[in-house]
Each structure stands twice: as structure tokens, then as C-alpha cells.
Amino acid sequence: METIAGFDDFYEISSTSFLAAPAPTDNSGSSTVYPTELLTTRPEVSAFQLLSNSLESVFDSPEAFYSDAKLVLSDDKEVSFHRCILSARSPFFKTALAAAEKVQKSTPVKLELKKLAKECDVGFDSVVAVLAYVYSGRVRPPPKGVSECADESCCHVACRPAVDFMVEVLYLAFVFQIPELVTMYQRHLLDVIEKVIIEDTLVVLKLANICGKACKKLFDKCREIIVKSDVDVVSLKKSLPEDVAKQVINIRKELGLEVAEPEKHVSNIHKALESDDLALVDMLLKEGHTNLDDAYALHFAVAYCDVQTATDLLELELADVNRRNRRGYTVLHVAAMRKEPTLIALLLTKGANASETSLDGRTALVIAKQVTKAAECCILGKGELSPKGGVCVEILEQPDSKREPIHEDVSPSLAVSAADELKIKLIDLENRVQMAQFFFPRQAQVAMEIAQMKGTNEFMTTPDLYMGPFKFLEMHRSRLTALSRTVELGKRFFPRCSKVLDDIVDSEDLTVLALIDEETPEQRQQKRQRYMEIHETLQDAFSKDNEEFKKSSSLSASSSSTSKHSAKKRSNAKHSHRRR
């Protein structure tokens, strides 16, 4: 199986690395890789290798070696490092740390990455890869599952996770002023850019523009690919800086290629959606110059607008959810490219066909897998927030039999239910949804947003509701409908999670534990003991869920390997998915 160029099982030492001894390179400018035999026969290289290993161990065990600074990422994760090493090795960090020390008097000194690298978001693994290089002068292979997508049939050379990792490392190398690492990763991207889908090529082009002269070769190559592609003007203007988009459009005109600008009425609808102004959209539609389908408004909203705006537009039910845009993609395909589980689930409830394939033969599930890291599709511990990509794959993996549009009236028959029965039903549903929020927060959030739980009042808010006669009000009716719909959506899209909740609820009387009343010390002790029993049941349910998930994943992987969905060489006739 192919791997990203330069990321095999060995470390690559650049000929311009801090630690590598000078060595000749070939005419292509590629970095020198020292074979094992050479490392053992050249004393100076062996010495560099030993020094590199030592510095790398210092980076990997920061607390053991008295780290005194931290790099804080946007998600509040921290990477520890040593000021003396980074200051000595990098002029950029020497300047940044000197400025920080004037403001911060305490140790460790903290640098916020978002203030140092403002143009792009970067992940933890990319930061570690770059700092490890600064310490050791060697390029680490990407961590397993980070540069590989969830599609087992993909060769993981040019899928989105692989491209994202290379783009992030290249950007950080540019910001941190590490020219040899910039050269190395520019070369890696040039090696695979012909295999990269067109939406990801737009991202690489944007990054190459940020890096300026340092990535001119990469910029020119990506621009050439985009010029010859079928990317529409709207996508160009949304994905690229204004001057770069103009360059592409002007070159197309010079070459005599068609440049179809959107009609004024279509642009007005897009602008209204960008402003989250559905009232203005309604006014424009009433003028009669165009409609949502002709404007590809759903595609635009799902790709580029706020999730709530796209949700509100879908709720109007004025557009065909299975309509294809000019590049052959349905709205569900676009939602899968964006990795937005709420929109995917909502589209399925509105009748979107998950089996529809794009012009290059990919379903929404395959697209979702190819834009999602393999590491995002693993079972997490209870209460951990699942990555959006993994939740998208989980939703789309549900059988077709569960994908019929859901009925709006999913509440129990309220007319024949007694008030006390409704009270118990409300308590049970509140308990179940609260458990889902605690144990499966991302999945619960998706179901609750579609069921519009935010628009209802929580039932279990005061002790008085558990005492005396219960009067069923309209607010309780709305809450019961929203809770019932949330539970049904959870069972439909997340049966794995629902099964865990069923195992708990069926074996416990949670309502008794939830009641608020005066208790004796003995009763409190009994409840505490019962809680521990519930905890053990939960652990058993999670263990069983893990085993079943692993089995289903292996079966899914073996079946998916029979159908090839690996990336093909781009041609003007081929269509690729949108990159958000």
C-alpha cells in the first residue's frame, strides 16, 4: 500500500536539517535519507543520530526533563517545551518567548498558537510533528489514524486527512520560519497534488498563497489545476482570497474557457443566506425571478452558511433535498463533505436518499469516510465528545430501512393518558435524554437539535413537580413531544448508543433515585449503593458495546474493500466534492 512520500517506517533527515551533516542532494532538490549502513559507518552521522535521539527523548518526556513553557492550542490542549532549546534553535521562538516573558512573570511561560498562527487552524498532531522536528531535526511519520481516512479501500495518499496533515505542517513550518521543512512538505504536496480532489486543491492553493514566494511552485501548480477544473465561480469566491479567485477567472477568460457568473437574483438569495436573513429570502422568492432549486440554495446553505440557517431553510420544505447541483452532488453529499452530523440527520428525516451516488460513484457514506480521520471513528469513553466526522459516518451507516422520513407527530396519545401516567412518562424521558447528554453528548446534541428541544421548558426543574396532584399543561405537551422525538431520532440514527441506554434503563428504576424527598441516612446509603450498582451495569453495557462495535466495524471494513472508491486521477469531466 502506498504511503505519503517521505513518511515510511524510518525518519527522514533533511540535508539542510539543523542536525544532519551536509551532504549532496540530487538535481530534484530532494532531501537526503541516510541508510542504516551509512549511519553505522560514518562516525559524524552516528554522533548526530545519537544527539537527535537524545533531544527527541527530551521533547517526548517534557516533565521528566523540566519543561518550562507551553504552547496552547485553540482547543485548550497544551504542548510542553523547553525555552532554551526552542530559543536556540528557532529565531521565531526566541523573539516570541522574549516578548511573552515581559508580560508573564510566572512559569511556565505560555504562548497561544492562535496569536502566532492566525490564518489557519492546526491540530495537535501537526504541532507535535513540527516541534519534534525543531528538537531532533527529523521528520516523524504521522501518528496512526491521523493522516488516514476512515475508508478502508483508500490508499491514504491524497485523502483529506493526509492532505490536512501536510497542509498544517507546511503552514506551521512557514510561520515558525523553518525553511527546510517548508521545502520538504511543499515537495510532498507536489508529489500528490494530481491525486487530490479538487476541493482540497482549493485549500492547498489558499495555503500556498499565504506562504508566498516560499511555496511559489505549489501555488502555480494548484492554480493551473483549478483553472482547468469545473469549479464554479461561486465556489472560487467562497474558497479563495479575492485576488486569487480573480486570477483564476482571468486566466480562464484568456484561455477561452467558459466563465459562468451566477445570475443577479441567485446571488441575492446567496447573500441573504449568508446574512442569516430568511425573511429576505422569502421576499426574493415572492418576486418570482427564481426559486430555491434553481439557485441551488440548499447546496449553498449546507456548504457555507451557519448550521442554524441551513436548518431553518430545510424546515421550510420549499426545495428538493435530492436535487443535484451542476457538479452532480446532492445536498446530502455536500453535508457529508462538511462533516456536519445535524444537517445529515435532518436531511435524512426530510427524505434525502443516502444511496444516491455522485458522478464519480461515491455515496454520502463513502464521502463522509474519505473526509474523516480513521481515529475519529473509534469508540470513546463515556461522556467524551465524539468527533463530528465519526458521528456523520455512524448516522450514514444505518440501514436503508431506517431512513424513511420521520413523522412529525411522534408523541404518545395524550387524550387517553392519565395525568399521573404522563408525569411518569415525562420523568422517564427526561432521565433518558439527560443520560444520553452525559454519556453520548455529541449524538444527543444532534437528536435534540432536530427535535427542537431548545424551544421547550425542562420538566424536572423544581421539587414541587414530584409532590401533590399533577396538572398536565400545554407546556408539558410540547416537552413530551420534543422528548419523544429526541428518543426516536436517537434510536433511528444511533442504535448503538440507544442500546446502551436501554440496558441501563431496563435494569434500573431511575425514577426512584431521581425523586427529591426527605431521606434518612439509611435511605441515602441505600440510594448510594443502588447508584454503584447502576455504575457497574453501565460499565458492562459499555464493554458489550465496544465489542459489538469492533465486530461491526471489521465486517463493514471487509465488505467495503470489495468496492473500490480510491481517488482517481482528475480530469475535466470528473466531479469532486466541496471542501468547507
N, C-alpha and C positions, 0 to 999 in steps of 0.2 A: 504494500500500500504506500502511496506517495505521502510525503510529509512536507511541511513548509521548508523551503530551501534554507539550508544552514541550521536547521533545528533537528538534527539527528540525535543519536544517543550520546554524542560527545559534545564537549564545549568547544566553541569556535573562538580562537584568539585572533583579533584583528591585527594586521601588520602595523596599524597606527595606534594600537591599544597602548594604554598607559604602561602596561606591564610586559608586553611582548617585545622581544628583541627585534630590531629592524631586520626585515627580510624582504627579498624581492617579490614582486607580485607580477602576475601576467598582464597582458595588454588590456584585459577587460576591467582591471582595477579591483578584482575580487580580493577578499581578504585571505590571508594565509592560514591554512589549517595544519598544525604540526602533527604528523603521525606519531603514534606511540613510540615507534622505534627511534625517531628523531629526538623525542623528549628524553629518552634514556641515554642517548649518545652525545648530546650537546650539553655540557655542564651548565652553561649560562641559561639555557632554556629550562633545564631542570630546576635551577635556582628560582627563576621567575615562576615556574609552576608551583613550587613549594610556597613562595611568598603569596601567590594568588590564592592557594588553598587556605593559607592562614588568615588572610584578610576576609575571605568568604566566610570562614567559620566565625569570625568576629561579627560579621553582619547578621548571620543566621542566629546567633545567640547574643542579642544585644544586652540583655540584662546581666548575663554572666560576665560580659566584658565592659560593664559600666557605661552604657549609652547615656548621653546627656542631652539629647534633642529628639523631637518627634515631628514627623510630617503628618498633618491632619488632613484626611480626605473629606470629600463632600458628605459622605455617609457616616462621618464621625469615626471611621476606622483610623487607626494610627500606625505609622511605620517608624520604629525607633532607629536612630542612627547616632554616629559619633561626630561631634562638631569638628574635632581636629582632623579627622580623616577626610570628610567632605570638603572642608575649607582648604585643605592642602591639595586636594585632587581636582576641585572644580572652582574656578573663579566666580561662577554664578552663585554657588552656595556660600562662598566666602563673603560676598557682598550682602546676600540676603540674611545670613546669620549675624553679620556685624550690625545691620540695621535693626534686626529683631532684639539683639542684646541691649540696645539703647533703650528700648521700650519695656522689655520684660526683665525683671530683676530676679525672678525665681528660676529654678532648674526643675525639670528640663525645659529648655527653650522650645517653643512650638512655632512651626511655620504652617500656615494654611495654604493648601495646594490651590484652592480656588482663587487665591490672590496672586499666586505665582504663575499659574497656567489658566488663563481666563477664557480662551477661545473654545476649548473642547473639554468634555467630561472624560475622565480617565478612571479606570478601575484599579483596585488594589493590586492585582497580579501584575499589571503593567508597571505600576510604580515600583514594586519589588524587583522586577526584572531590570529596570533602569538603574536603581540604586545598587543592586548586586553587581552590575557591570562597573559602576564607578568604583566600588570596593575592589573587585577582583580582576577587572579587565577582560572578563569572559562573558559570552552571551549564553544565558541559560535557556534550555528548552522551555516552551510554555508549559505550565502545570497541566496535568491530565484533566481533560474535560473543560478547560478554559478556552482553548483555540479549536475545539472540536464541536460540531453541531450535534443535535440530537437525532439526526437522520443516519441510521446505521449504514445505508448504502452510499453515503457521501465519502469522498476520499479526503476531505478536510484540508484541502489545499487552498481553496478560494471561497469557501463558505463564509457567511457573515462573521461568526466568532473568530475565524482565522484572520480575516481582514481587519476586524475591530482591534484585535491584539496588536497587529503590526502597525496600524494607524496610530494607536495610542502610544506605543513605544517610540515611534518615529516623532510624534509631536512632543513628547517629553524630552527626547534627546535634543530636539531643536531648542526647546525652552531652556533646558539645563546647559545648553552650549557644549554638547558632546559631539563634535563633527564626525568622528569616525563611526559612531553609532548611527547618525543620520545617514551617512553614506551606505552603511550596511543594510539598513532597513529600507532605504529607497531602492536598493538593488533587489531585495526580496520582493517588494511590491511590483517592480518592473517585471520580474520573472513570472508573476502570476496574473498580472492585470488583464490579460486577454481572456482569462477564465472567469474573472469576477463578473457577477451580474451587474447590469447597467446602473441600478440604484446605488449599489455600493461603490461603483466607479465614481458617481457624483460626490460621494463622501470623500473618497481619496483625492479627487480633484480639488475639493474645498480645502483639504488639509495641505496639499501641495502648494496652493495659493498662499496659505498662511506662512509656510516655510520660505517662500520667496525664492531667491537665487539658489539656496541650498538644495531645493528639490525641483529645479527647472526641467530636468529630463522627465521626471514623473509628471509634472504639470502638463508638459507638451504632449506626452503620450495619452494621458487621460482626456485632455481636451480634444485630441484627434478622434478618440473613440466616441466621445459624446457627440461631436459634430456629425459623425456618420450614423449615429443611432437614431431611433424613432422617438426619443424622449420629447414630449410636447413642451410648448413654451411655458405653460403654467407650471409644470414640474421643474423646469430650468430655473424659473424665477423664484420658486419656493425653496429650492435646494442649494442654490449657489449665490455668492455675492453678486450684487447688481452688475458690477463691471465685468465679471467673468461670464455671466449669462449673456451680456451684450456681445462679448467676444464670440461666443459660440453661435449666436444668432447671425451676426455679421459675416462670419466665415461661411455659414450655410448659404447665405444670400450670394456671396461671392462665387460659391461653387454651383450656384443654380439650383440648390435644394429647396424644397417647399418649406416655408415657414408660416404655419397657420396660426395667426393670432386669434384668441378667443373673441367672440362677439361681445359687444358692449353690455348687452343685457345679461350674458353669462358672467362676465367679470363683476357686474354689480351684485349678483347673487353671491359670488365667492367673497366679495368684500364684506357683504352683510354677515355672512357666516363667520368670517374672521373676526368681526366685531361682536360676535355672540348676540346678534340682533335678529332674532327670528320674526319679530314683528315687521321689520323692514323686508325680510324675505317674503313674508305673506303679502305685503303691499306690492312687491315686484311681481309676484306670481299673478296677482289680480289684474295687473296691467296687460297680461296675456301675450307678452312678447316671447316668452319661453316657459319651460316647466322644469321641475327638478331632474327629470330623467335626461332631457336634452342638455342640461347644464352639468350633468354628472355631479350633481350637488352632494349626493350621499358619498360618492367616492372622495370628493374633495374634503368634506367634513370629517370623515373617518380617518383620512390620511393626515390632515393638517390642523384641524380645529380642536378646541377643548373637548374632552370626553363628554361633558355635560351638554355642550352644544350639539354634538353628534347624536347623543341620546335623545335630546328633545326633537331633533329633526326626524329621527326614526319613529318617534312616538306619534308624529303627525300622520304617518302611514300614507303619504302622498307620492311616494316613489317606489319603483320596483327594486326590491332588495337583491334580486338575481340579475339585474341588468349588468352587461359588460361594458367597460369603457373602450376607448379606441385601441387600447393595447391588449384587450382580451381578458381583463381581470374583472371579477365580480367584486362587490363591496366586501364580501367575506374574505376574499383573497387579500384585499388591502388591509383589513383589520388584523389578519394573521401576520402581515408584514410589519405592522406597527407593534405587534405583541401587546394588544390591549384586551384582556380577558372579558371585561364588562361589555365591550362592544361586540365581541364574538358571541357571547352568550345571548345578548339581546337580539342580534341578527338571527340567530337560530330560533329564538322564540317567535320572531316575526316571519318565519318561513324561509329563511335563506337555505339554499341547497348546498350541503357540505361536500357532496360528491362531485360537484362541478369542477372541471379541470381547466387550467389556464392553457394558452396556446402551446406552451412547452410541456404540457402533460402533467402539471402538478396540481394536486388538490390543496385545499386550505390547510389540511393537516400536514402535508409534506412541506409546504411553505413555512408553517409555524416551526416545524422541526429544524429546518435549514437555517432559520434565523435565531434559534435558541441554543445556548450552550448546553452541552451534554450534562454538565454539572448542575444545571438548573432543573433537571428532570429527576432528581433523586428525592427519596422520602426524607423529610426533615423531622426534627424532634417536635414534640407537642408545643404549640404556642409560637413556633417560629414562622415568620412571614415568608410564604413561598414566593419565589421569583415569578414575575408575570409570565415569562416565556414558558415555564413549566406548567403553569395553570392553563395557559392557552392550549398547549398540547393535550393536557388532561381533558379539557372540555371537548376538543375536536376528536378525541379517541373514542368517545361514546358511540355505541351502535346507532345505525340509521333509524332503528325502530323507536329510539327515544327522542327523535328530532322533529316530530310533528309540532306545529305551532301550538303553544300553550293557551288554554282558555283563560279568559280574564277572571271569570267568577270561579274561584277555586276555594272559597270559604265554605265551611260546613253549613248545613241547613239551619239557619238561625231562628226560623219561625217555630220549629218544633222542639228546640233545645231549651231546657230549663235554665234559669239564671245561674244556679249553682253548678250545673254541668258546664256552662260556658265559662264560668270562673275557673274551674279546674282545667279546662282546655286552654284558656289563656295562660295560666301558670305553667302548664306543661310546655307550651310552645315557647314562652319566654325563656324557660330554663334551657330548652334545646338550642335556641338561637344564641343565647349567651354562652353556652358550652362551645358552640361552633365558632363564635367570635374568639374565644380563648384558645381553643386547640387548633383551629384552622382559620386564622384571621383573614388571609387573602381570599380564600374561597367563600367565606361568609360575607365578606365585603361585596364580592361580585353579586351574590344572590340577593343581598339586601338592597343594593343599588337598583337592580332591575325591578324588585318588588316595591320600590319606593318606600322603604321603611322609615326614611328620614322625615317623611311627611306625617308620621303618626306619633302619638304620645305613648311612652313606655307604660305598661300596665303596672308592673311591680315597683312602685315608687314610694309608697307610704305604708306603714303597718296597718292603717285603718282598713285597707282593702282586704285584709285577712280576717277581720273581725266583723261580726254582725251580718245583717242581710245584705245581699249584693244586688245592685240595680244595674241592669245591662243598658248602656247608653250608646249613642251613635259613635262616640269616640272609641268605644270598645269594639264595635263592629268593624271600624276601619282598621284598628290594630290587629284584630283577629284575621281579617282578610290578608293584610300585609304579612303577618307571621306565617299563615298557612301557605301563602305563595312563596315566601322565602324558603320554607322547608321543602316544598315541592320542587323548586328550582335546584335546591341543594341535592336532592335525591336524583334529579334528572342529569345534572351536569357533573356532580361529584359523588357518584355512588360509593366510591372507596371511603371518602370521609363520612358519608351518611351511615355506612355500615359500622364504622367505629362508634358513632353516636348511638346507633341502635343497640349495640352490645352493652353500652353503659346504661341507657335509659331502661332497657328491658329487664335489667337485673337489679335496678335500684329504685327506691321510692324517693326521688329527689325532692318532690313537693314537701315531704315531711321535714327534710333537712332545711328547706327554704323558709318554713313558717317562722314568723317572729312572735315569740311569746315569752312569758316569764318562765325561766327554767331553773331547776335545782342543779347543784353541782353534779349530782349523779346523772341527770339527763344530759348535761353538757358533755360529760365524759362518754356517754353512750353515743352522742352525735359525733364526737371526735373519733371514736372507734369506728363508727359507720363510715365516716369520711375516709379513714385509712383503707377500709375495705374497698370503697369506690376507687381510690387511687390505685390499688392493686389490680382491680378489674380493668381500669383504663390502661395500665401498663401492658396487661395481657392483650387487650384489644389492639394496641399499637404494635405489639410484637407480631400478632397474626396479620395485621395489615401490611407490615413490612414484608413478611414472607410472601403474601399473595401478590403484592405489588412487584416484587422481584421476579416471581414466576410469570406474571402477565407481561412484564417488560421484556423478558427473554423470548417469550412466544411472539410478541409484537415485532421484536428485532429480527427473528428468524423469518417471519412472514414478509417483512418489508424488504429483506435482502433479495427476494425473488423478483422485485420490480425495481428497475434502475431509475434513480432520479438524480444522478450526479450531474453536476454542471457541465453544459456543453459549450463549445466554442461559440462565441457570439457572432451572429450575422445580422444584417439589417432587417431580415424578415422575422427574426426571433423577438419575442417579447419577454421582459423580465419584470419582477415585482418592484413596488415602490419602496424606497428607503426613507424612513422617517427620521 
